Amino acid sequence: MTDPTAPPAAEPRTASPVTSPARRSAISALVVAALAFLALLGWAFASPVGASPDDNFHLTSIWCAQGERAGFCEAGASADQRAVPAEVAWSSACYATRPEHSGRCDLPLTGMVNTGHGNFEGLYPPVYYATMSVFVSSDVQTSVLLMRIFNCLLAVALITAVYLLVDDRLRRPLLWGLALTSVPTGIFLISSVNPSGWAIVSATTLWVSLVGFIRAPSLAHRIALGGLALLSALMGAGSRGDSAVFVAFGAVLAAVIAFERSRRYLLLLILPLITVVIGAAFYLSSNQVGSALDGEMAGQRPTSVHFVADMLRTLLNIPKLWVGNFGTQALGWGDVALPAAVWFIALALYAGVAFWGLSRTRKLGTSIATVLAGVALVMVPSLIIVQNGVEVGVLVQPRYILPLQILFLAMILLDNGRVPLTMTGLQRWVIIVGLSAANGIALYKTFRRFLTGTGYPGIDLDQNVQWWWRGLAVSPDVFWIVGTLAFAALLFFASRGLVRRPAPDTLAL
């Protein structure tokens, strides 16, 4: 019998919709996304118009992407020239390759000027330039800032959407493959108007979207991931000719990773095949990579190539490209030099996590994908360099192969379903503190180079300012502090699920 004086039994607890694991995961992802956007904004405001590499070419191409328009892009002095606003064509010339000079421009940037430096012969695919041209206005500074902000928002939105739709096995390599590779070159390019930013985002998201598409638990997930995969493929293939190749390569990796012996798998391969076709179509319509593979990008094709000797010499020096993306290669026009602490920390974390990731038991498909990514990271730039008869770093820049570095680390970190990707609390804090420090130092040095030039001995970014965005009341210090802290905070929140929980019988000493 039940004792009437006894207190009522507690009802079994059920997960509140507000505190359910799925809801908490979504909220956490949105917090990280907001922090990532703030971190990217810090970089977007750190440099003036024309600061990213080859910006005079890219800005002119953006302004002329919609054809001839009065005041924006007009007929030039010859058929292979166009007339664009002077601030578009000449801003980079104010300070490029002169690190002692601030981002202030002493040239008379008024009126329209002739230039033959643009995408007038289809060297690059047209999609990126056409998209950015939506923001073109008579105010060049505002237009460029809007383009940078849009690129930051697009990158965060696409990565977050893919993250929320896939499971943990894909979330971790998606997030950490990019995070451990992005400082400093990747984060600089994503927040710029350089089309390489789209190539980086595409390499990060495409293979994940395709694997998630094949493994999707429901039709709704499959449709959403399929749409994101097509968007990612269009961004990658429509930004650079070499990225169009990476799109096709990412689709191959996805097919290998998700392989299963079933009719369902063969039917779902239609989407990866479509992305391969997209990549091939943009590659064939672009002259960028074709010229490089034909040996025409270096100015003239070498008359003779000692293939074996040249390949061996290139292979011995190809790591120069890999370490360049961690900071040994100066940012911008090669005029934003970074201290050794940046590249040492970023490279050590990348290499340490990659070496640790290789120790885990792996499935055959994952192992094959990792080998393919490693071979591509070595051989793709090597073949182009040897074909053109140049030295490492002359024709192929480190930023060109950054998408391959992201893919390689992501393949290493890909979970096999039996051994989840985890780390100790100490390992987690080493990554948070180390990567945050590298990012903060690189961002500060970028601000310093353009605000005053490298000759100013002061520490406060608000002192002796010679360049800053016209009409912007917020000080540079605020952007640096917010950008640095936001990046650190996103690493803190994003890494909480990586900490290994001790076994129940573990004794505390």
C-alpha positions in Angstrom: 0.0 0.0 0.0 1.0 3.6 -0.6 1.7 5.8 2.5 -0.6 8.7 2.2 1.8 10.9 4.2 4.7 10.2 1.9 5.6 13.0 -0.5 4.5 12.5 -4.1 7.1 10.8 -6.2 9.0 13.0 -8.5 7.9 12.8 -12.1 10.5 11.6 -14.6 12.4 14.5 -16.1 12.1 15.0 -19.8 14.4 17.2 -21.9 12.9 20.7 -22.3 12.8 21.8 -25.9 14.9 24.8 -24.9 17.6 22.6 -23.3 17.5 19.6 -25.6 20.9 18.6 -27.0 19.9 19.5 -30.5 18.8 23.0 -29.4 21.9 23.5 -27.3 24.1 22.5 -30.2 22.3 24.9 -32.6 22.6 27.8 -30.1 26.3 27.0 -29.6 26.9 26.9 -33.3 25.1 30.3 -33.8 27.2 31.8 -31.0 30.4 30.6 -32.6 29.1 31.9 -36.0 28.5 35.4 -34.5 32.0 35.4 -33.0 33.5 34.2 -36.2 31.8 37.1 -38.1 33.2 39.6 -35.5 36.7 38.1 -35.9 36.5 38.4 -39.7 35.3 42.0 -39.4 38.4 42.9 -37.5 40.4 41.8 -40.5 38.1 43.4 -43.0 38.7 46.8 -41.5 42.4 46.3 -41.0 43.6 47.3 -44.4 42.7 50.0 -47.0 41.3 49.7 -50.5 43.6 47.6 -52.7 45.5 45.9 -49.9 45.0 42.3 -50.8 47.3 40.7 -53.5 46.6 41.8 -57.1 43.7 44.0 -55.9 44.2 46.4 -58.8 43.4 43.5 -61.2 40.5 42.2 -59.1 38.9 45.6 -58.3 39.0 46.6 -62.0 37.5 43.2 -62.9 34.7 43.8 -60.4 33.9 47.3 -61.7 33.8 46.0 -65.3 32.0 42.7 -64.6 28.7 44.1 -65.9 30.2 45.6 -69.0 30.6 49.2 -69.9 28.7 51.6 -67.5 29.2 55.3 -67.4 31.3 56.3 -64.4 32.1 52.8 -63.5 33.7 51.0 -66.5 34.0 52.8 -69.8 35.7 52.0 -73.1 39.5 52.4 -72.9 42.1 53.9 -75.2 42.4 50.5 -77.0 40.3 47.3 -77.3 42.2 45.6 -74.5 41.8 48.5 -72.0 39.0 50.0 -69.9 38.6 53.2 -68.1 37.7 52.9 -64.4 37.8 55.3 -61.4 41.3 56.1 -60.4 40.8 54.9 -56.9 39.9 51.5 -58.3 43.0 51.1 -60.5 45.6 53.0 -58.5 44.9 52.6 -54.8 47.4 49.8 -54.5 50.1 51.9 -56.1 49.9 54.4 -53.2 51.6 52.0 -50.7 52.0 48.5 -52.2 55.5 46.9 -51.6 56.4 50.0 -49.4 55.8 48.8 -45.8 57.3 52.0 -44.3 54.5 53.9 -46.0 51.0 54.0 -44.4 47.8 53.2 -46.3 47.3 56.9 -47.0 47.3 57.7 -50.7 49.2 60.8 -51.8 48.2 60.3 -55.5 45.3 62.4 -57.0 42.7 59.6 -57.2 40.1 61.4 -59.2 38.4 60.9 -62.6 38.6 57.9 -64.9 41.9 56.3 -65.9 42.9 53.7 -68.5 44.0 50.3 -67.5 44.7 47.0 -69.3 44.9 45.1 -66.0 41.6 43.3 -65.6 39.7 40.2 -66.4 39.1 41.3 -70.0 40.3 38.1 -71.7 38.6 35.6 -69.4 41.7 34.7 -67.3 39.4 34.1 -64.3 35.9 32.7 -64.2 33.2 35.5 -64.1 31.0 34.4 -61.2 33.0 36.0 -58.4 33.4 39.3 -60.2 29.8 39.5 -61.2 28.6 38.9 -57.7 30.9 41.5 -56.2 29.8 44.0 -58.9 26.4 44.2 -57.2 28.0 46.4 -54.5 29.7 48.8 -56.9 28.9 52.4 -56.4 30.4 55.8 -56.9 31.8 55.6 -53.4 34.7 53.2 -53.9 35.6 52.9 -50.2 32.0 52.0 -49.1 31.7 49.6 -52.0 34.9 47.7 -51.0 33.8 47.6 -47.3 30.5 46.2 -48.3 32.1 43.5 -50.5 34.4 42.5 -47.6 31.5 42.4 -45.1 29.4 40.4 -47.5 32.3 37.9 -48.0 32.7 37.5 -44.2 28.9 37.0 -43.8 28.7 34.5 -46.7 31.6 32.4 -45.4 30.2 32.3 -41.9 26.6 31.5 -43.1 27.7 28.7 -45.5 30.0 27.0 -43.0 27.4 27.3 -40.2 24.6 25.9 -42.3 26.7 22.9 -43.4 27.8 22.4 -39.8 24.3 22.3 -38.4 23.1 19.7 -41.0 25.9 17.1 -40.6 26.8 14.9 -37.7 29.8 15.1 -35.4 32.0 12.9 -37.6 32.0 15.6 -40.2 31.6 18.7 -38.0 35.0 18.4 -36.4 37.1 18.1 -39.5 35.0 20.8 -41.1 35.7 23.3 -38.3 39.2 22.4 -37.3 40.5 21.8 -40.8 39.8 25.4 -41.5 40.6 26.9 -38.0 44.1 25.4 -37.8 44.9 26.4 -41.4 43.4 29.9 -41.6 45.9 31.9 -39.5 47.0 34.3 -40.9 46.7 34.0 -44.7 43.3 32.3 -44.8 41.5 34.7 -42.5 43.1 37.7 -44.3 41.9 36.4 -47.7 38.4 35.4 -46.6 37.8 39.0 -45.3 39.1 40.6 -48.5 37.9 41.1 -52.0 40.4 38.5 -53.4 38.6 35.6 -55.1 40.9 33.2 -53.2 38.7 33.7 -50.2 35.8 32.0 -52.0 38.2 29.2 -53.0 39.1 28.6 -49.4 35.5 28.5 -48.2 34.5 26.2 -51.0 37.3 23.7 -50.2 36.2 23.8 -46.6 32.5 23.1 -47.2 32.1 21.2 -50.5 33.4 17.7 -49.5 31.5 17.9 -46.2 28.3 18.8 -47.9 28.6 16.0 -50.4 29.4 13.3 -47.8 26.6 14.6 -45.7 24.3 14.5 -48.8 25.1 10.8 -49.3 24.7 9.9 -45.7 21.7 12.1 -44.9 19.2 10.7 -42.5 16.2 12.3 -44.1 15.1 13.7 -47.4 15.0 17.2 -46.0 18.6 17.0 -44.9 19.6 15.6 -48.3 17.9 18.4 -50.2 19.4 21.1 -48.0 22.9 19.6 -48.2 22.6 19.1 -51.9 21.7 22.8 -52.4 24.7 23.9 -50.2 27.0 21.6 -52.1 26.0 23.2 -55.4 26.4 26.7 -53.9 29.8 25.7 -52.6 30.8 24.3 -56.0 29.6 27.4 -57.8 31.6 29.6 -55.4 34.8 27.6 -55.8 34.6 27.0 -59.6 33.4 30.5 -60.2 36.2 32.3 -58.4 39.5 30.8 -59.8 40.5 28.4 -62.4 42.6 26.4 -60.0 39.7 26.3 -57.6 37.6 24.7 -60.3 40.1 21.8 -60.2 39.8 21.7 -56.4 36.0 21.5 -56.7 36.3 18.3 -58.8 38.9 17.0 -56.5 36.7 17.6 -53.4 33.9 15.7 -55.1 36.2 12.7 -55.7 37.3 12.7 -52.0 33.6 12.8 -50.9 32.8 9.9 -53.2 35.7 7.9 -51.7 34.9 8.7 -48.1 31.1 7.9 -48.4 31.6 4.7 -50.5 29.3 1.9 -50.0 28.2 -1.1 -52.1 24.6 -0.3 -52.8 22.4 0.9 -55.6 21.4 3.9 -53.4 25.1 5.0 -53.4 25.3 4.8 -57.2 22.2 7.0 -57.5 23.4 9.5 -55.1 26.7 9.8 -56.9 24.8 12.0 -59.4 25.4 15.1 -57.3 29.2 14.6 -57.0 29.3 14.0 -60.7 27.4 17.2 -61.3 29.9 19.2 -59.2 32.8 17.6 -61.2 31.0 18.8 -64.4 30.7 22.3 -62.9 34.4 22.3 -62.0 35.3 21.1 -65.5 33.1 23.6 -67.2 34.6 26.6 -65.4 38.1 25.2 -65.8 37.8 24.8 -69.5 36.3 28.3 -69.9 39.1 29.9 -67.8 42.6 30.6 -69.2 44.2 30.7 -65.8 45.2 27.1 -65.1 45.4 26.1 -68.7 48.1 28.7 -69.4 50.0 27.5 -66.3 49.8 23.8 -67.4 50.9 24.8 -70.9 54.0 26.6 -69.5 52.8 30.1 -70.6 52.2 31.8 -67.2 55.9 32.6 -66.6 56.2 34.8 -69.6 57.5 32.2 -72.1 57.4 28.5 -72.3 60.8 26.9 -71.5 62.6 25.5 -74.5 63.8 22.4 -72.6 62.9 20.9 -69.3 65.0 18.4 -67.5 62.0 16.9 -65.9 63.5 14.5 -63.4 66.1 16.9 -62.1 63.7 19.9 -62.0 61.1 17.8 -60.2 63.5 16.6 -57.6 64.6 20.2 -56.9 61.0 21.3 -56.8 60.0 18.6 -54.4 62.8 19.5 -52.0 61.6 23.1 -51.9 57.8 22.6 -52.1 57.4 22.9 -48.3 58.2 26.6 -48.8 54.7 27.0 -50.1 53.1 25.2 -47.2 54.8 27.2 -44.5 54.1 30.4 -46.4 50.5 30.3 -45.5 51.3 30.2 -41.8 53.1 33.5 -41.9 56.6 33.2 -43.5 55.1 34.8 -46.6 54.2 38.4 -45.9 50.5 39.3 -46.3 49.0 41.7 -48.8 51.4 42.6 -51.6 54.2 41.0 -49.7 54.6 44.1 -47.5 52.9 43.0 -44.3 55.7 41.1 -42.6 54.9 39.1 -39.5 57.1 38.1 -36.6 58.4 34.5 -36.4 56.1 33.8 -33.4 53.0 33.8 -35.8 54.3 31.2 -38.2 55.9 29.1 -35.5 52.8 28.8 -33.4 50.4 28.3 -36.4 52.7 25.7 -38.1 53.4 23.9 -34.8 49.7 23.5 -34.0 48.8 22.4 -37.6 51.7 19.9 -37.7 51.0 18.6 -34.1 47.3 18.1 -34.7 48.0 16.4 -38.0 50.6 14.1 -36.5 48.3 13.2 -33.7 45.4 12.6 -36.0 47.4 10.1 -38.0 47.8 7.9 -34.9 44.1 6.9 -34.9 42.7 3.8 -36.5 41.3 4.6 -39.9 38.8 3.2 -42.4 40.0 2.2 -45.8 38.1 5.0 -47.6 39.4 7.7 -45.2 42.9 6.4 -45.6 42.7 6.5 -49.4 41.2 10.1 -49.2 44.1 11.2 -46.9 46.7 9.8 -49.3 45.0 11.4 -52.3 44.9 14.8 -50.5 48.6 14.5 -49.5 49.7 13.6 -53.0 47.7 16.5 -54.5 49.2 18.9 -52.0 52.7 17.9 -53.2 52.2 17.2 -56.9 49.7 19.8 -58.1 52.0 22.8 -57.5 55.1 20.8 -58.4 53.8 19.9 -61.8 52.9 23.6 -62.6 56.2 24.8 -61.4 58.3 22.3 -63.4 56.1 22.8 -66.5 56.9 26.5 -66.4 60.5 26.2 -65.6 60.4 28.5 -62.5 61.5 28.3 -58.9 59.2 27.5 -56.0 57.4 30.7 -55.0 57.8 32.5 -58.3 54.7 31.5 -60.1 52.7 29.4 -57.7 52.0 31.5 -54.5 51.3 29.8 -51.1 47.8 31.1 -51.1 47.0 29.2 -54.3 47.4 25.8 -52.5 45.8 26.8 -49.2 42.6 24.9 -50.2 44.7 21.7 -50.5 46.2 22.2 -47.1 42.7 22.5 -45.6 41.6 19.4 -47.4 44.6 17.4 -46.2 44.1 18.3 -42.5 40.4 17.7 -42.8 41.0 14.2 -44.2 43.4 13.4 -41.3 40.9 14.6 -38.7 37.9 12.7 -40.2 36.4 10.4 -37.6 36.0 6.8 -38.5 33.0 6.3 -36.2 34.9 4.2 -33.6 37.5 6.6 -32.3 36.0 10.1 -31.8 38.2 13.1 -32.2 39.0 14.2 -28.6 41.8 15.9 -26.7 42.8 16.6 -23.1 42.0 19.9 -21.4 45.7 20.9 -21.7 45.8 20.2 -25.4 42.6 22.3 -25.8 44.0 25.3 -24.0 47.3 25.1 -26.0 45.3 25.4 -29.2 43.0 28.2 -27.8 45.9 30.3 -26.4 48.4 29.6 -29.2 46.1 30.2 -32.1 44.5 33.2 -30.5 47.9 34.7 -29.9 49.0 34.1 -33.5 45.8 35.7 -34.8 46.0 38.7 -32.5 49.7 39.4 -33.3 49.0 39.1 -37.1 46.0 41.3 -36.9 47.9 43.9 -34.9 50.8 43.9 -37.3 48.4 44.4 -40.2 46.8 47.3 -38.6 50.1 48.8 -37.7 51.5 48.5 -41.2 48.6 50.4 -42.8 47.8 52.9 -40.0 51.3 54.4 -39.7 53.7 52.3 -41.7 56.2 50.0 -40.1 58.6 52.7 -38.9 56.4 54.0 -36.1 57.7 52.7 -32.7 54.5 53.2 -30.7 52.2 50.5 -29.4 48.8 52.2 -29.3 47.1 51.8 -32.6 45.2 55.1 -32.1 48.3 57.2 -32.0 49.9 58.9 -35.0 47.3 57.5 -37.4 48.0 58.5 -41.0 45.4 56.3 -42.7 41.9 55.3 -41.6 38.5 54.8 -43.2 36.9 58.1 -44.1 34.0 59.0 -41.8 34.4 56.0 -39.5 34.2 57.1 -35.9 35.2 53.8 -34.3 38.9 53.7 -33.6 41.4 51.0 -34.9 42.0 49.8 -31.3 38.4 48.8 -31.0 38.5 46.7 -34.1 41.7 45.0 -33.1 40.5 44.2 -29.6 37.1 43.0 -30.7 38.5 40.9 -33.5 41.2 39.3 -31.3 38.8 38.6 -28.4 36.1 37.3 -30.7 38.5 34.8 -32.3 39.7 33.6 -28.9 36.1 33.2 -27.7 35.0 31.2 -30.8 37.9 28.8 -30.2 36.9 28.5 -26.6 33.2 27.7 -27.4 34.0 25.6 -30.5 36.4 23.3 -28.6 34.3 22.5 -25.6 33.1 19.2 -27.2 36.6 18.0 -27.9 37.7 17.5 -24.3 38.1 13.9 -23.4 36.1 12.8 -20.4 38.1 10.7 -17.9 37.0 7.1 -17.4 34.9 6.5 -14.3 37.6 4.4 -12.6 40.4 7.0 -13.2 42.1 7.9 -9.9 42.9 11.5 -9.1 46.5 11.8 -7.9 
